[in-house]
Amino acid sequence: MKKIYLVGPDHLLPNGKQFYKQAHTECVKHGFELIMPPEELFNPISSKQEGFALAKKRIEQLKTADIVIVNTNDYKDSVEPYGESSFLLGYANALNIRTYCYMDDTRVCGERYKFEKQLKDDGRWYDENNIVIESQRLNLMLDTDTTIIQGNLIDVLKYIEEYR
């Protein structure tokens, strides 16, 4: 049974533990094993040392996965995913672990950007500070060798099941 490692800000939600229990059920239903996150993920971190220890645990767990699924939805009015999502997605790609991302909206960053923006003659979007907005669905470094699915975790599991 292939092991899935799930990454995203979902643990920050009030029902974060419930989300992971449901994710576990869905993974099993689709023939996968979900690597459950360490309990510390759901508790407030009060020091850099605790945060670093948790990060090390997350990385060690990620290394045991066959597949990494990442929630790359825009985080807090940004066209960037949650920081931990970006970090662990990049780490998984560096280790050549197969990655899948899910997003509610898979349009390119410039089209999703909610603030003042301008489409210039060079065909690129620029923000209110005249800084280029990424022309991919995710940051160029993240939108590489990953499959991006519009939808949610269940949609990704169905996709993997269909194409494995």
C-alpha positions in Angstrom: 0.0 0.0 0.0 1.5 3.4 -1.0 2.0 5.9 1.7 0.6 9.4 1.3 1.9 12.4 3.2 -0.5 15.3 3.4 0.6 18.9 3.7 -1.3 22.2 4.1 -2.8 24.6 6.6 -5.7 22.4 7.4 -4.3 21.5 10.8 -4.8 25.2 11.7 -8.5 25.0 11.4 -10.6 24.5 14.5 -11.5 21.0 13.1 -8.0 20.2 12.0 -7.8 16.9 13.8 -11.2 15.9 12.3 -9.9 16.9 8.9 -7.0 14.4 9.2 -9.3 11.7 10.5 -11.5 12.1 7.5 -8.4 12.3 5.2 -7.2 9.0 6.7 -10.6 7.4 5.9 -10.6 8.7 2.4 -7.0 7.5 1.8 -7.8 4.0 3.0 -11.0 4.0 0.8 -8.8 4.7 -2.2 -6.2 2.2 -1.3 -3.5 4.3 0.3 -2.0 4.7 3.8 -2.0 8.2 5.2 1.0 9.1 7.3 -0.6 10.9 10.2 1.0 14.1 11.4 2.7 14.3 14.7 0.5 15.4 17.6 2.6 18.6 18.1 1.2 19.9 14.8 -2.1 20.6 16.5 -0.6 22.3 19.6 0.7 25.8 19.9 4.4 26.1 19.4 6.0 28.5 21.9 9.7 28.5 21.0 12.0 28.2 18.0 13.3 25.0 19.4 9.9 23.4 19.5 9.2 24.6 16.0 12.5 23.3 14.7 11.9 19.9 16.4 8.5 19.7 14.7 9.9 20.7 11.3 12.5 17.9 11.7 9.7 15.4 12.5 7.7 16.5 9.5 10.7 16.2 7.2 11.5 12.7 8.5 7.8 11.6 7.9 7.9 13.1 4.4 10.9 11.1 3.5 8.9 7.9 4.1 6.2 8.8 1.7 5.6 7.5 -1.8 3.3 10.4 -2.6 3.0 13.9 -1.2 -0.4 15.7 -1.6 -0.3 19.5 -0.9 -3.1 22.0 -0.3 -1.8 24.9 -2.3 -4.8 27.2 -2.0 -4.1 30.9 -1.7 -3.3 31.7 1.9 -4.5 34.8 3.7 -5.4 36.9 0.7 -2.2 36.0 -1.1 -1.6 34.2 -4.3 1.0 32.1 -2.5 0.2 28.9 -0.5 0.8 28.5 3.2 4.6 28.7 3.9 4.8 25.1 5.3 3.1 23.9 2.1 5.6 25.6 -0.1 8.6 24.4 2.0 7.5 20.7 2.1 6.4 20.7 -1.5 9.9 21.9 -2.5 11.5 19.4 -0.2 9.5 16.5 -1.7 10.3 17.6 -5.2 14.0 17.8 -4.3 13.8 14.2 -3.0 12.0 13.1 -6.3 8.9 12.1 -4.4 5.8 12.2 -6.6 3.7 15.4 -5.7 0.1 16.4 -6.3 -1.4 19.7 -5.4 -5.0 20.8 -5.0 -6.4 24.2 -5.3 -9.9 25.7 -5.5 -8.8 28.0 -8.3 -6.1 26.9 -10.7 -5.9 30.1 -12.7 -2.5 31.7 -13.0 -1.4 34.0 -10.1 -1.9 37.2 -12.0 -5.6 36.3 -12.7 -6.1 35.4 -9.0 -4.4 38.4 -7.6 -7.1 40.3 -5.7 -5.4 43.7 -5.3 -4.5 46.5 -7.7 -2.7 45.0 -10.8 -2.0 45.8 -14.3 -1.5 43.7 -17.4 1.4 45.3 -19.3 2.4 45.2 -23.0 4.8 42.4 -22.3 1.8 40.2 -21.4 2.8 40.0 -17.8 0.8 41.0 -14.7 2.3 43.5 -12.3 1.2 44.4 -8.8 0.7 47.9 -7.3 4.5 48.1 -6.7 5.3 47.3 -10.3 6.6 43.8 -9.3 5.9 41.0 -11.7 3.2 38.5 -10.5 4.0 34.9 -11.3 2.7 33.7 -14.7 2.1 30.2 -13.4 -0.5 28.7 -11.1 2.1 28.7 -8.3 5.5 30.2 -7.8 7.8 29.1 -10.6 9.8 26.9 -8.2 6.7 25.1 -7.0 4.8 24.8 -10.3 7.4 22.4 -11.7 7.2 18.6 -11.6 3.9 18.4 -9.8 0.4 17.6 -10.9 -2.1 20.4 -10.0 -5.8 19.4 -9.6 -8.6 21.9 -9.3 -10.6 20.6 -6.3 -9.8 19.0 -3.0 -8.1 16.0 -1.5 -10.7 13.6 -2.7 -10.4 14.9 -6.2 -6.6 14.2 -6.0 -7.1 10.7 -4.6 -9.6 9.9 -7.4 -7.1 11.2 -10.0 -4.2 9.2 -8.6 -6.4 6.1 -8.4 -7.5 6.5 -12.1 -4.0 7.1 -13.4 -1.8 4.7 -11.3 
